[in-house]
Amino acid sequence: MRIALTPNQEHLIQTKLQGGKYQTAEEVLEIALRLFDEYDRAEAEWVEDVREKIDAAIEASRHTPPIDGEPFVMGIIERFQQARQEGA
């Protein structure tokens, strides 16, 4: 496979090589691809975790009476104001 790099990508690789930590451009790309793969897996795990939490919240809401939004929000605002006054 052949790939074309942008000037910025080439510069980044050259900078890494000049730093002395890496010996070849292939080594730099290998590590970059491994990190990219790890990022994708971590993101997929995060999405799955969020989906599970949303599903659990939906299930819990089926067994919880509805809350009137305005009093709920006003309660939160009052708690913030009290905390601010106590901290002042």
Summary of the structure (lengths in Angstrom):
residues: 88
radius of gyration: 25.4
end to end distance: 63.9
largest distance: 64.5
contacts: 153
relative contact order: 0.05
helix: 77%
strand: 0%
